Amino acid sequence: MLSLIRKAIEKELESDGRLFFQLSLAEALHCTLNELKSKVTDEEMSLWAAYYAIKKRQHDKMMEDTKKNTRRR
């Protein structure tokens, strides 16, 4: 029974990018989801989401550039 509940929750998280991001941010800030929601406005949440999206793109580009440079050697 718990396995079915867990799978349903995992499926919901995989399909709900906003909730997944909120949990990730709460983890990074070392707080619970409820604490995060009570302390962070929707605007700030959007700013955090944009920040992490940019950070991910920069990291992905760096990794791709490193791969290309490694192949050239």
C-alpha positions in Angstrom: 0.0 0.0 0.0 2.8 2.5 0.9 4.5 1.6 -2.3 1.5 2.6 -4.3 1.2 5.9 -2.4 4.9 6.6 -2.9 4.7 5.9 -6.6 1.7 8.2 -6.9 3.6 11.0 -5.1 6.6 10.4 -7.3 4.4 10.6 -10.4 2.9 13.9 -9.2 6.3 15.4 -8.5 7.6 14.4 -11.9 4.6 16.1 -13.6 4.5 19.2 -11.4 7.7 21.1 -12.1 6.8 24.0 -9.8 6.3 21.7 -6.8 9.5 19.8 -7.6 11.3 23.2 -7.7 9.8 24.3 -4.4 11.0 21.2 -2.7 14.5 21.6 -4.3 14.7 25.1 -3.0 13.5 24.2 0.4 16.2 21.5 0.5 18.8 24.0 -0.6 17.7 26.6 2.1 17.4 23.9 4.8 13.8 24.4 5.6 10.5 22.6 5.1 8.1 23.2 2.3 5.7 24.9 4.6 8.4 27.2 6.0 9.5 28.1 2.5 5.9 28.9 1.4 5.3 31.1 4.5 8.5 33.0 4.1 8.9 33.4 0.3 6.6 35.4 -1.9 5.5 34.1 -5.3 7.7 36.8 -6.9 10.7 35.7 -5.0 10.0 32.1 -5.9 9.9 33.1 -9.6 13.2 34.9 -9.1 14.8 31.8 -7.6 13.4 29.7 -10.4 14.9 32.0 -13.0 18.2 32.0 -11.2 18.5 28.2 -11.1 17.4 28.0 -14.8 20.2 30.4 -15.8 22.7 28.6 -13.5 21.8 25.2 -15.1 22.2 26.6 -18.6 25.6 28.0 -17.8 26.6 24.7 -16.2 25.4 22.7 -19.2 27.3 25.0 -21.6 30.5 24.7 -19.6 30.1 20.9 -19.6 29.5 20.9 -23.4 32.5 23.2 -24.0 34.7 21.0 -21.8 33.5 17.9 -23.8 34.4 19.6 -27.1 37.8 20.7 -25.9 38.5 17.2 -24.6 37.6 15.6 -28.0 40.0 18.0 -29.9 43.0 16.7 -28.0 
